[in-house]
Amino acid sequence: MNPVTMTEIIDYSRRHTVGVGMFNIVNMEFARAIFDASQETGLPVMFGIPERFMRNFYSPDCMALICREMIKQAKAPMAIHLDHGKTFDGVMIALRAGFSSVMFDGSSLDYEENVKQTAEIVKIAHSFGVTVEGELGYVGRAGTDELTPDSFTRPDQAEDFVRRTGIDALAVAIGNQHGRYQGIPKLDFERLRAIRERIACGLVLHGGSGIGNEDFKEAIRYGINKINIYTAMDTAAKDFTRNSFGNYASYLDYTKDLTTVVRDVVLEHIKLFASAKTM
Ligand SMILES: [Zn+2]
């Protein structure tokens, strides 16, 4: 199989009334964990590679190659997605590396600049057959950014943004944040409903780790197609390493078990997202 774009992922989500998970990769074990979870369930999944990771840790060409090689053996559709592309150059690097989908996150720009830069990215990415996710409103980070309705996505502005940029999916801010929530987040479903009524493109929920199971399902029923998960995998890997690394005689055995631990987090989420239709 070849990597699919976000269009196929969104179509799948709509046909089955399910959410599709995008899981970020920090290394090859994480990539393997995501792939194994998809193979075990036959459910589609997106590999996510954030621009900040690819600048710090590894070459995007290398990670795209690893993902592409895995996808050749895949049973279900899989995409290679740039998560939180923040710069024009970062998005171009992802396009050259063969990503099948990109996010351009202009949410920290003023509105008109976000429209202008996102529209430019869409024009270029679409010419390569690559889909684009934009962000409107500001998702931010738990514990760092204040969560106020002022930073939430406005339905009327979302309609204008999608029309003027031509994006394939929109990341919304409806009470969700990145990182570790203090307490259980409260999502603004009425706002989500109003956004869904106004726009036809895919909808994405960032900051998935820590959202309650019923809220995930509710968000999918209200029109969320793609859900991003990273912190839950990071936490599981960190806790496993802290508690058990000293018990291993070999690094290889540790690595195998670490991959299983991360795979289980992915499995739990993709099964949950696939069960949204059932009340
Ligand atoms: Zn995000």
Residues whose N, C-alpha, C, O or C-beta is under 5 A from the ligand:
A	BS01	ZN	H206 G207
